[in-house]
Amino acid sequence: MNFVSFNRSRWKKKASNRPLIFSISLILLVFFFCSISYTRGPFSVLTISNKTLKSQLPQCSRDTLGENFLWFAPHSGFSNQLAELKNAILIATILNRTLIVPPILDHHAVALGSCPKFRVSEPKELRMAVWNHIIELLQSHRYVSMGDIVDLASLGPSTVKTIDFRVFASLWCGMNVDLSCFDVLKVGDPFLDNLRKCGSLLSGMDGNIDKCVYALDEDCRTTVWTYNENDENKELDSFQPDEQLQKKKKISYIRRRRDVYKTLGPGSEAASATVLAFGSLFTAPYKGSQLYIDVHDAPRDHRIQSLLQKIEFLPFVPEIMSAGKQFVVERIKAPFLCAQLRLLDGQFKNHQKATFSGLKQKVESLRQKSPLPVHIFVMTDLPQADWTGSYLGDLARDSDSYRLYNLQAGNELVQQTAEKLMAAGHGMRSGFLASLGRRSTMKNKCPHGILPDILLYIEETICSCASLGFIGTAGSTIAENIQLMRKNGICSDSGSF
């Protein structure tokens, strides 16, 4: 009797607490799902399977293009983006993939970080940042393709297959619109949401999608990509994080050398995916190694040997080259020196004295052996109104000995050249556009966007024609590009001074 009463009392006690326990459990469960969903991004749903994700991308379910693509995430300024484009051309050719040609990003829109310090953005985050910035460029009418500025046709028709990002995105994301028409992308337009969702999937925010998207997680902290390396037994790279850095940052990275073809080529998991997505493709020499991509010579592959020579120098499109030479012949009209002075951005603002010192030494030498006045084209980020009190101000005041020239974004030549570029549309009219039968949709039905900022490219062309020499800012990638242009003698047949 007592036993029965005791059990009944226990049951009543449990029953009275059940609603409270159930409510608490339900709240915790909802909170758990919401927090996980939030950390994985606005387009992530935990219950979405790879099969569901795959069905959201039309080209995953039906292979209408018959191509495998390579996408990457450029960053920083134009010169870095150009260097990454060259690496992308190289890797796309090695892996026999069609390269998705990106637009030119705003200078500080996307940052990688520091490879030597092992502090960089995750590849998927970098890809998503680039994708979102591309949408901003489309919305603000400032989209300019790398193919609009760099003459990819100079590589030859059989070197690498390319497709403009706008063509790829409109096809891949299931958007029956022409993304070269900026007016279709307005705030609240459903196309924008579709583009962002598509970008999230292709960036690997939800992981890889079988036989559709393979988004690489490797970056310069863990990997150095090689190709046909002579020393095949060399697995570890010579540059590794030192003990002090490992303790300070609590990192455990090991940099390995991996053959890009053997790892991502035929027979690999990546090879079965229609889109192979890299993060940054930036590399640079550091402590006897390369930070990310170390492909050179390729003695056992003559095709890649030839490509390495071709991509060392990629010229600007003819409209830009012609504008620079025109300025030299019609405005300067004499042998001249070019001074590329980067004074305000990043590390360069702390080295103004050293920058001016090299220029002063060169100018004094020319003054002694050349007829006066010495003609100097000045390419600088220091506004002319701020030249007073600097060495540039001193040169400008001595008009008997020196004649200074510079170019402004509002110059008529710059504006006319920008208009010609917009009309030419090299980026949209190259690669897969013709074979997809979309050329007819480009017949002037799209309104003109904002004229692109092409001042830098015309200035670099002018500097490459300076017959009295070139003085550049130490460490500037712009200076390195000008030196490369000069080395390839782009003005040797122009009749310029």
DOTOR-292677 format. One record per residue (C-alpha): x, y, z. Coordinates in steps of 0.2 Angstrom, whole numbers, padded with zeros to 4 digits, always signed. Layout:
BEGIN
XYZ;...
! end
This chain:
BEGIN
+0000+0000+0000;+0013+0012+0005;+0023+0006-0010;+0009+0010-0022;+0006+0027-0014;+0025+0031-0016;+0026+0027-0034;+0010+0038-0038;+0018+0052-0029;+0033+0051-0039;+0023+0051-0055;+0013+0066-0051;+0029+0075-0047;+0037+0071-0064;+0021+0075-0073;+0021+0093-0065;+0038+0097-0071;+0036+0090-0089;+0029+0106-0097;+0044+0116-0090;+0057+0103-0096;+0049+0102-0113;+0049+0121-0115;+0067+0123-0110;+0072+0109-0122;+0063+0117-0136;+0070+0134-0133;+0088+0127-0132;+0085+0117-0148;+0078+0133-0158;+0093+0143-0151;+0105+0130-0157;+0098+0129-0174;+0098+0148-0176;+0115+0150-0170;+0123+0137-0181;+0113+0144-0196;+0119+0162-0192;+0137+0157-0191;+0136+0148-0208;+0129+0163-0217;+0112+0170-0222;+0110+0157-0236;+0114+0141-0226;+0100+0129-0220;+0106+0114-0211;+0093+0103-0218;+0099+0107-0236;+0108+0092-0243;+0121+0092-0257;+0108+0085-0269;+0096+0100-0265;+0110+0113-0267;+0115+0104-0283;+0098+0107-0290;+0098+0125-0286;+0113+0127-0299;+0106+0124-0317;+0123+0119-0324;+0125+0105-0310;+0110+0096-0316;+0112+0097-0335;+0129+0100-0344;+0124+0112-0357;+0141+0121-0359;+0152+0105-0359;+0166+0114-0350;+0175+0113-0334;+0179+0130-0326;+0192+0138-0314;+0187+0153-0303;+0198+0162-0292;+0197+0177-0280;+0208+0192-0284;+0212+0205-0271;+0222+0222-0268;+0227+0234-0281;+0227+0232-0300;+0245+0226-0301;+0242+0212-0289;+0226+0207-0298;+0236+0206-0315;+0249+0195-0307;+0235+0183-0300;+0227+0183-0318;+0243+0177-0325;+0244+0163-0312;+0226+0159-0316;+0230+0157-0334;+0244+0146-0330;+0234+0134-0319;+0219+0134-0330;+0230+0128-0344;+0238+0115-0334;+0222+0108-0328;+0213+0111-0345;+0199+0122-0338;+0190+0137-0345;+0196+0152-0335;+0182+0164-0328;+0189+0181-0331;+0185+0193-0316;+0182+0211-0316;+0195+0224-0309;+0191+0226-0291;+0192+0243-0282;+0210+0245-0274;+0206+0242-0256;+0189+0232-0258;+0197+0215-0254;+0212+0211-0244;+0222+0195-0242;+0232+0198-0227;+0250+0192-0224;+0257+0176-0231;+0274+0178-0222;+0265+0180-0205;+0253+0166-0209;+0238+0178-0206;+0227+0178-0222;+0208+0177-0225;+0201+0159-0227;+0198+0155-0246;+0179+0153-0245;+0178+0170-0236;+0189+0178-0249;+0179+0171-0263;+0162+0177-0255;+0170+0194-0252;+0175+0195-0271;+0158+0189-0276;+0149+0202-0266;+0160+0216-0272;+0157+0211-0290;+0138+0213-0287;+0142+0231-0280;+0152+0235-0296;+0137+0229-0306;+0125+0239-0296;+0135+0255-0296;+0138+0254-0315;+0157+0252-0313;+0160+0235-0319;+0176+0234-0330;+0182+0216-0335;+0201+0212-0334;+0198+0207-0352;+0193+0225-0356;+0210+0232-0351;+0222+0217-0353;+0224+0211-0371;+0220+0192-0368;+0220+0190-0387;+0239+0192-0387;+0240+0175-0380;+0234+0167-0396;+0217+0158-0399;+0223+0140-0393;+0232+0145-0377;+0218+0146-0364;+0199+0146-0365;+0191+0160-0356;+0173+0166-0352;+0168+0183-0345;+0162+0182-0327;+0145+0191-0332;+0142+0177-0345;+0147+0163-0333;+0136+0170-0319;+0121+0173-0330;+0121+0155-0337;+0127+0146-0321;+0116+0155-0309;+0100+0152-0320;+0098+0170-0324;+0091+0173-0342;+0097+0191-0342;+0112+0200-0349;+0123+0205-0334;+0132+0218-0346;+0116+0228-0344;+0118+0237-0328;+0100+0243-0327;+0093+0225-0322;+0102+0226-0305;+0092+0237-0294;+0089+0237-0275;+0076+0224-0271;+0077+0215-0288;+0076+0196-0286;+0091+0194-0297;+0102+0201-0284;+0096+0188-0271;+0099+0174-0284;+0116+0181-0288;+0121+0181-0269;+0114+0164-0266;+0123+0157-0281;+0139+0166-0275;+0138+0158-0258;+0136+0140-0266;+0151+0143-0278;+0161+0150-0264;+0160+0134-0254;+0151+0142-0240;+0141+0126-0239;+0155+0114-0243;+0159+0105-0259;+0144+0099-0270;+0148+0082-0278;+0153+0084-0297;+0148+0102-0297;+0158+0113-0286;+0175+0109-0278;+0180+0124-0267;+0199+0123-0262;+0203+0127-0243;+0221+0127-0247;+0230+0143-0246;+0248+0150-0244;+0249+0145-0226;+0249+0126-0230;+0252+0124-0249;+0265+0128-0262;+0258+0123-0279;+0271+0116-0291;+0271+0107-0308;+0283+0094-0315;+0296+0098-0301;+0312+0090-0304;+0314+0085-0286;+0298+0075-0284;+0303+0069-0266;+0303+0086-0260;+0287+0087-0250;+0290+0100-0237;+0293+0118-0242;+0309+0127-0237;+0299+0141-0229;+0290+0136-0213;+0283+0146-0198;+0297+0149-0185;+0295+0143-0167;+0293+0161-0161;+0278+0164-0173;+0271+0147-0169;+0271+0151-0150;+0265+0169-0152;+0251+0165-0164;+0247+0147-0158;+0248+0140-0176;+0253+0123-0182;+0254+0125-0200;+0265+0115-0211;+0269+0121-0229;+0269+0107-0241;+0274+0107-0260;+0261+0099-0270;+0260+0096-0289;+0244+0105-0295;+0241+0092-0309;+0243+0077-0299;+0232+0084-0285;+0218+0092-0295;+0220+0085-0312;+0213+0069-0320;+0208+0055-0307;+0207+0067-0293;+0191+0072-0283;+0193+0089-0289;+0193+0084-0308;+0175+0078-0307;+0169+0095-0302;+0163+0107-0316;+0169+0122-0306;+0186+0122-0297;+0186+0137-0285;+0203+0144-0279;+0205+0157-0266;+0219+0170-0269;+0232+0165-0283;+0244+0178-0277;+0262+0173-0275;+0279+0182-0272;+0297+0176-0268;+0300+0175-0249;+0316+0168-0240;+0321+0157-0255;+0304+0151-0258;+0287+0156-0267;+0273+0161-0255;+0260+0150-0265;+0264+0146-0283;+0281+0139-0289;+0279+0134-0307;+0293+0139-0318;+0303+0132-0333;+0293+0116-0334;+0306+0107-0344;+0296+0092-0347;+0281+0101-0354;+0285+0112-0369;+0267+0119-0370;+0269+0126-0352;+0286+0132-0356;+0279+0143-0370;+0265+0149-0360;+0276+0155-0346;+0285+0166-0359;+0269+0173-0365;+0261+0177-0349;+0277+0186-0342;+0271+0201-0351;+0252+0204-0355;+0250+0221-0364;+0235+0233-0362;+0222+0233-0376;+0226+0243-0392;+0215+0258-0386;+0225+0261-0371;+0242+0258-0379;+0237+0270-0393;+0232+0284-0381;+0248+0283-0371;+0259+0285-0387;+0247+0299-0393;+0251+0309-0377;+0270+0306-0380;+0270+0312-0398;+0257+0326-0397;+0260+0333-0380;+0278+0330-0374;+0285+0330-0391;+0303+0327-0385;+0314+0314-0376;+0309+0313-0358;+0311+0305-0341;+0297+0296-0332;+0296+0298-0313;+0283+0286-0305;+0282+0292-0287;+0270+0283-0275;+0270+0294-0259;+0254+0293-0250;+0248+0275-0249;+0253+0261-0237;+0272+0260-0233;+0277+0272-0246;+0271+0287-0236;+0285+0284-0224;+0299+0284-0237;+0296+0300-0247;+0314+0307-0244;+0321+0291-0251;+0309+0292-0266;+0314+0310-0270;+0333+0306-0267;+0333+0294-0282;+0324+0306-0293;+0335+0320-0288;+0351+0311-0292;+0344+0305-0310;+0338+0323-0314;+0355+0331-0309;+0363+0319-0320;+0352+0323-0335;+0354+0341-0332;+0373+0339-0334;+0372+0330-0351;+0356+0334-0359;+0350+0350-0368;+0338+0360-0357;+0325+0360-0352;+0324+0342-0346;+0307+0335-0350;+0299+0325-0336;+0283+0315-0335;+0277+0314-0317;+0266+0300-0312;+0261+0302-0294;+0247+0300-0281;+0252+0317-0273;+0240+0330-0280;+0248+0345-0289;+0241+0357-0277;+0252+0349-0263;+0268+0349-0273;+0274+0365-0264;+0287+0362-0252;+0293+0346-0260;+0306+0342-0273;+0292+0342-0286;+0288+0360-0282;+0306+0364-0284;+0307+0357-0301;+0290+0365-0306;+0297+0382-0301;+0313+0380-0312;+0304+0381-0329;+0320+0386-0338;+0328+0369-0333;+0314+0358-0332;+0297+0355-0341;+0285+0344-0331;+0270+0335-0338;+0256+0325-0329;+0239+0318-0334;+0223+0319-0325;+0208+0308-0325;+0197+0322-0332;+0209+0325-0347;+0200+0324-0364;+0212+0310-0370;+0208+0299-0355;+0189+0302-0357;+0189+0298-0376;+0199+0283-0373;+0187+0277-0359;+0172+0279-0371;+0181+0269-0385;+0184+0255-0372;+0166+0255-0367;+0161+0254-0385;+0174+0240-0389;+0168+0229-0375;+0183+0217-0377;+0179+0207-0361;+0161+0202-0367;+0166+0200-0385;+0180+0187-0381;+0181+0169-0375;+0164+0160-0375;+0153+0174-0379;+0153+0170-0398;+0151+0151-0396;+0136+0154-0385;+0127+0164-0398;+0125+0179-0386;+0134+0192-0397;+0118+0198-0404;+0111+0203-0387;+0125+0216-0386;+0119+0227-0400;+0118+0244-0391;+0102+0239-0381;+0112+0242-0365;+0114+0259-0357;+0132+0265-0355;+0138+0264-0337;+0150+0276-0329;+0166+0278-0339;+0180+0267-0331;+0195+0274-0323;+0209+0270-0335;+0221+0284-0330;+0234+0272-0322;+0235+0261-0338;+0238+0276-0349;+0251+0283-0337;+0260+0266-0337;+0260+0266-0356;+0267+0284-0357;+0281+0279-0344;+0286+0264-0355;+0290+0276-0369;+0302+0287-0359;+0318+0287-0369;+0328+0297-0355;+0325+0283-0342;+0313+0278-0329;+0313+0281-0310;+0301+0271-0300;+0296+0269-0282;+0306+0255-0273;+0294+0241-0269;+0280+0247-0280;+0271+0234-0291;+0266+0248-0303;+0285+0252-0305;+0288+0233-0308;+0275+0233-0322;+0282+0248-0330;+0299+0240-0330;+0292+0225-0338;+0283+0235-0352;+0300+0244-0355;+0309+0228-0356;+0297+0222-0370;+0299+0238-0380;+0281+0242-0383;+0286+0259-0390;+0300+0253-0401;+0290+0254-0416;+0279+0268-0412;+0290+0282-0418;+0289+0290-0401;+0303+0300-0393;
! end
